[in-house]
Amino acid sequence: MNIDQAMIIFDTLSQETRLKAFRLLVKAGPEGLAAGAIGNSLDIAHNTLSFHLSHLLSSGIVTSHRQGRSVIYSANFEVMIGLIEFLVKNFCSPEFAILRADGLDGCSIIELFDC
């Protein structure tokens, strides 16, 4: 991830409704949620929700697919992980936080140090 991509994501998530929708999608996991379920949870109108979901989609932080008559939205965990890695590598001093690979399963681990 580069700074331009990060800025697009930050701009997208800087709006309250989009941030709340993204939080719902992260909590829903890879299965995602139908647009109607997101709208019901956030108590917002369909046209307002569509506007915000299109911003999330265009930033790449959310994906969608059709399932029957519904559109299912999911958090794009690869992009989210890329953003977190970008932040740790570029904005954290090694005295406070480092990113390292876990030798057992290949996951990245963020170590935060108490100062």
C-alpha positions as a printed NumPy array, in Angstrom:
array([[  0.   ,   0.   ,   0.   ],
       [  1.195,   3.506,  -0.695],
       [  0.272,   6.862,   0.816],
       [ -2.211,   7.71 ,  -1.967],
       [ -4.163,   4.493,  -1.387],
       [ -4.111,   5.067,   2.383],
       [ -5.42 ,   8.612,   1.948],
       [ -8.368,   7.35 ,  -0.134],
       [ -9.268,   4.843,   2.576],
       [ -8.902,   7.409,   5.374],
       [-11.049,   9.852,   3.425],
       [-13.709,   7.182,   2.947],
       [-13.72 ,   6.119,   6.591],
       [-13.72 ,   9.698,   7.904],
       [-17.507,   9.849,   7.484],
       [-19.527,   8.463,  10.412],
       [-22.047,   6.342,   8.474],
       [-19.319,   4.727,   6.361],
       [-17.205,   4.022,   9.429],
       [-20.196,   2.415,  11.179],
       [-21.006,   0.324,   8.097],
       [-17.393,  -0.802,   7.809],
       [-17.348,  -1.759,  11.499],
       [-20.471,  -3.897,  10.958],
       [-18.834,  -5.61 ,   7.998],
       [-15.621,  -6.314,   9.902],
       [-17.649,  -7.843,  12.741],
       [-19.664,  -9.91 ,  10.226],
       [-16.461, -11.514,   8.954],
       [-15.828, -12.861,   5.459],
       [-19.48 , -13.906,   5.037],
       [-20.493, -10.239,   4.985],
       [-23.984,  -8.803,   5.192],
       [-26.792,  -8.07 ,   2.783],
       [-27.377,  -4.393,   2.066],
       [-30.779,  -4.597,   3.766],
       [-29.247,  -5.943,   6.967],
       [-26.703,  -3.112,   6.986],
       [-29.456,  -0.547,   6.449],
       [-31.587,  -2.046,   9.214],
       [-28.668,  -2.136,  11.651],
       [-27.739,   1.478,  10.941],
       [-31.368,   2.622,  10.582],
       [-30.699,   4.509,   7.348],
       [-32.643,   4.796,   4.111],
       [-31.778,   2.604,   1.14 ],
       [-30.639,   5.473,  -1.108],
       [-28.407,   6.911,   1.635],
       [-26.929,   3.484,   2.282],
       [-26.248,   2.939,  -1.437],
       [-24.356,   6.241,  -1.577],
       [-22.125,   5.266,   1.346],
       [-21.585,   1.674,   0.199],
       [-20.46 ,   2.92 ,  -3.215],
       [-17.79 ,   5.034,  -1.487],
       [-16.616,   2.025,   0.513],
       [-16.495,  -0.079,  -2.642],
       [-14.596,   2.503,  -4.672],
       [-11.946,   2.842,  -1.955],
       [-11.372,  -0.931,  -2.063],
       [-11.948,  -1.451,   1.66 ],
       [-15.218,  -3.307,   0.903],
       [-16.183,  -5.871,  -1.744],
       [-19.586,  -7.051,  -2.924],
       [-21.157,  -9.977,  -4.725],
       [-24.648, -11.032,  -5.701],
       [-26.372, -13.83 ,  -3.857],
       [-29.761, -14.417,  -5.405],
       [-31.617, -11.117,  -5.283],
       [-29.377,  -9.666,  -2.562],
       [-26.068,  -7.871,  -2.773],
       [-23.701,  -9.059,  -0.056],
       [-21.038,  -6.646,   1.168],
       [-17.878,  -7.775,   2.947],
       [-14.909,  -6.041,   4.491],
       [-11.833,  -6.472,   2.296],
       [ -9.524,  -7.89 ,   4.947],
       [ -6.503,  -7.926,   2.611],
       [ -6.804,  -4.168,   2.104],
       [ -7.439,  -3.599,   5.817],
       [ -4.345,  -5.614,   6.743],
       [ -2.34 ,  -3.713,   4.124],
       [ -3.443,  -0.414,   5.67 ],
       [ -2.492,  -1.544,   9.174],
       [  0.909,  -2.777,   7.947],
       [  1.441,   0.523,   6.117],
       [  0.694,   2.467,   9.295],
       [  2.965,   0.378,  11.509],
       [  5.866,   0.4  ,   9.03 ],
       [  5.635,   4.086,   8.125],
       [  4.271,   5.854,  11.18 ],
       [  5.483,   3.926,  14.213],
       [  8.891,   4.214,  15.758],
       [ 10.515,   0.8  ,  16.346],
       [ 10.709,   1.658,  20.047],
       [  6.916,   1.713,  20.215],
       [  5.684,  -0.835,  17.655],
       [  7.082,  -3.402,  15.254],
       [  5.608,  -5.74 ,  12.685],
       [  7.024,  -9.258,  12.522],
       [  6.098, -12.567,  10.932],
       [  4.93 , -15.428,  13.119],
       [  7.079, -18.445,  12.317],
       [  4.316, -20.945,  13.062],
       [  1.515, -19.867,  10.749],
       [  2.987, -17.024,   8.676],
       [  0.735, -14.38 ,  10.194],
       [  1.945, -10.868,  10.819],
       [  2.152,  -9.823,  14.45 ],
       [  2.145,  -6.235,  15.653],
       [  4.077,  -5.836,  18.869],
       [  3.227,  -2.711,  20.864],
       [  5.646,  -1.699,  23.579],
       [  4.542,  -0.013,  26.794],
       [  6.643,   3.061,  27.325]])
